[in-house]
Amino acid sequence: MPSAKPRAHTSLGLEIWAVGTYEEITHLRAQLGAAGRLVEVGDPHVLAGADAGRYRQYLRAHVRTSEGSP
């Protein structure tokens, strides 16, 4: 059973399919890297049709949370 006591250094494991412009995804990767650690970064895929000009990219990250957060 998890402890109710807050931990000083907790982290979230995130699995993300990011969709956006190349610049938006690049910015997201930089922010996630600054907040924790990128564990896996997939190749960006160019989208077509109604999403032309946008990309999709798979990211896995461990991100630090603030003290006392679950």
N, C-alpha and C positions, 0 to 999 in steps of 0.2 A: 504494500500500500504506500502511495506517495506521502512524503512528509509535508505537513502544513507549514513548516518553517521555511521562510524565503531563503533562496540560495543567492549568494553574491554574484556568481557567474553562471548564468543559465543561457541556453541557446535554443534556437528553433531550427529544425531541419526543414528546409523548404524545397519543393519541387515545382518548377515554374515553366509554363509554356508562354513565353513572351511574344506578343504580336505588336508590331509598330514599325515606325520608320527605322532605318539603320541607325540614325542618330539617337533615337529614343532608346533603342535596345542597348546601344553602346553606353549611354548614360546610366541605364538601369544596372548593367554589369559593373560599372565603376562604383555605383552606390552600394550594391550588394557586397562587392569586394572590400569597400571601406568599412562596412558594418560587420563584416565577419570574414568568411572564407568561401570562395567558389570551389566546389568539390568537382563539378563536372560542367563543361560548357560544350554544347553541341554546335555543329556547323549551322550558320544561318541559312534558311531556305527562302528563296524569293517566292512571293505569293503572286497569283494571277487573278484575272477576272475583276470582280468588284474590289478586290484587295490589291490590285496592281500598285507597285511602288512601296509596298509594305513587306516586312520580313517576319518569319516565325523562327524562334530559337529556343531550344531546351536548356534550362539552367537548373543546377542543384547547388544549394548553398547552405551553410551553417551560419546563422546570424546571431550575434550576441543580443540579449535582451537587457533591459535595465534591471537594476537590483530590485528584487522582490517581485518581479513579474513571473507569472506561471510559465 
